[in-house]
Amino acid sequence: MNETPERVMVGQDVGRFTVAHVLPCRVRLTSPLFGDPSFDAGYFQAMVEAVPGVDEVRINARGKALVVAHDGRAETWRRLAARLEDVPDEAYHCGRAADSRVSLGDVAAKGLLTLAATGLPYPAKAAVSWGVGLPTIVQGAETLVTRGLKVEVLDGAAITLSLLRGHYFTAGAITTLLALGRYLEDSTEKRSTALLKGLLRPQAETLWVVRDGVESEIPASQVQAGDVVVCGAGELIPIDGVVAEGEASVNQSSISGESVPVHIRPGDTVISGSVVEEGRLLITVDRVGSETSLARISRFIEQSLRGKSKTQTKSSELADKLVPLTLALAGIKLVTSRDMNRAASVLTVDFSCAVKLASPVAVRSGMYAAGKAGVLLKGASALDALHDVDTIVFDKTGTLTTGEIAVTDLLPADGLGPEELLSLAAGAEEHYDHPVARAVVREAKARKLPLPPISRVDFIVAHGVSATIDGQNVLVGSHHFIAEDEGVPCEACDQAAHDLRRQGKSLLYVAREKTLLGIIALRDDPRPEAGAVLDALKAAGITRVVVLTGDHRETANALARQLPQIDDIHHELKPEDKAAIVAELKKSGRKLAYVGDGVNDAPALMTADVGICMPNGADLAREAAQVLLLSEDLHALPTAKKAAMRTNTIVKHCFYSTIGLNSLILFMAGSGLSPLASALLHNVSTVGILGYAAMAAGRPLDRAEKSAHPSLSTQEVAS
């Protein structure tokens, strides 16, 4: 489909899609895919919307049509065609047919036709009323045949009975209010979806490339096809390409959904959005830029919107169970009273309508409100998990502490000068995206020290870095890594190290060819808001605060003295130790959240009931977490907890209101209330409950609940 938009022809096939109508900035295509029960049209819509230049996408599942509004550029058409011709396997995932969205125009049309029909003579009134109600009746019949007694069956039965008895206004009112309820749900979902798309659009990045045998950092926009990009452990692969050198364990779950990491070798193809868990790869670039980000954006959206919370699932199940009850009560009333009016009145009272719709509306609105307040939830289940959390576990560096680590002391050995020690360490750490590494490099650049050229560097997660500088092996990392794993004698610095740790400082050991070159001391102070945030979390229902760190015992205890709200602190941990402690807490019955930002936090983030990642967290940590904070201010944590508690309370209010109001209307219906009045009361109460769910859960959080600093706007995060 290389034509310009003007030359695209009606009837032209693009993969399994056929062009049905073309305008300069709009195209409508049809496809049998929308009739496939396994095809997730909503997920596919998100993928098409991610195509650069596409402004809006609408899917009409019943009409098997796709409408795309775009910028009219030929390049946009080529990208769109590529997406349509290559439908990924993950689009066939949900196992259910996609529903058509209801527009406000649809609701208005049904309402106006219902009102207009009241002034028409009999034949026209009947024809218009049957036309308005027929789609709902057909849907109810299809549901009865394919899925059994569900809410759609009751809706169709109520409308059919009203039409057969000539109660045309009642039938039209039911149809209109059902459409209005659906529109309210769709609109809140669309709001949260739009927010997620803006927040998750990939940020501008820099990449490490090898040119003329030298690794250099350049803006992502300058990377070209044929360049060789370097990706180390914990980094997200930002381009599509072929591995030229190196082996690694790569997590492709953000693309394929496959949870088991794949072993990648030279010659293998890698896809943007995958994460290097272990190893190091040199990748020859095939495709760059926005085209490579499609799968990552779409997968994030799919994770956030495809799943349902426990509350939504329970509400949906209860709604379906109430359908036979309503039908049975209508039958009993007909047998005992022999009054069709009373039976029809009972049939129009549908407990399940508000029960089934209020929960997802509240959850979507709650997610939207949390996102606006700086907390991005990757799915409704995260909201449920946050509500149940009673224990919060922090990784120390970059979470409870500022992450703005500063070099405080340089203690060289073996005849080196302080600046030479710092230069070597910074050269090895320059390629490592970790707070400690950034601090060392920042200090070296502040002193305007030249950094030595690196011919090879390997990252040992949670331990340190091994680099080749001038043909010699340079090691930079923890005491455990240097002294125990690599066997470098470090006794000469033990007393100095002890004194520095007592001051709350962390230590970085530097060695070359099995000889200790010195130690670098760094300090990372607690965030100014840390104490107040821990107090707020405990006030919100958190009963235990635990801190995990790889720091030495004395450094960890210094933090505990500064933050007395900490109930327990574990030190000198490896990544697997953190995950084991989290698993043990869960085994003891604790519902816990884990807050981290580093590659070494990924196992614990996945083990916890809900993983929370800081905004500048490593790519692997962001992938593993269910909640992303969009602001560095920790006040977002109690905000997230309170948002979850508020949403849960609203869902309960909706449930009890639905049961109470509909029970009252049902009693009135059995006592002689007309079908029209019964239907109006029921539907008005339903719309009222849905409106309450949307407004109460979606309202902005109070200043007391918000973080001290405004959350990032969609545009700021996207940029």
Secondary structure, 3 states (H helix, E strand, C coil): CCCCHHHCCCCCEECCEEEEEEECCEEEEECHHHHCCCCCHHHHHHHHHCCCCEEEEEEECCCCEEEEEECCCHHHHHHHHHHHHCCCHHHCCCCCCCCCCCCHHHHHHHHHHHHHHCCCCHHHHHHHHHHHHHHHHHHHHHHHHHCCCCHHHHHHHHHHHHHHCCCHHHHHHHHHHHHHHHHHHHHHHHHHHHHHHHHHCCCCCEEEEEECCEEEEEEHHHCCCCCEEEECCCCECCCEEEEEECCEEEECHHHHCCCCCEEECCCCEECCCCEEEEECEEEEEEECHHHHHHHHHHHHHHHHHCCCCHHHHHHHHHHHHHHHHHHHHHHHHHHHHCCHHHHHHHHCCCHHHHHHHHHHHHHHHHHHHHHHCCEEECCHHHHHHHHHCCEEEEEHHHHHECCCCEEEEEEECCCCCHHHHHHHHHHHHCCCCCHHHHHHHHHHHHCCCCCCCEEEEEEECCCEEEEEECCEEEEEECHHHHHHHCCCCCHHHHHHHHHHHHCCCEEEEEEECCEEEEEEEEECCECCCHHHHHHHHHHCCCCEEEEECCCCHHHHHHHHHHCCCCCEEECCCCHHHHHHHHHHHHHCCCCEEEEECCHHHHHHHHHCCEEEECCCCCHHHHHHCCEEECCCCCCHHHHHHHHHHHHHHHHHHHHHHHHHHHHHHHHHHHCCCCHHHHHHHHHHHHHHHHHHHHHHHHCCCCCCCCCCCCCCCHHHHHC
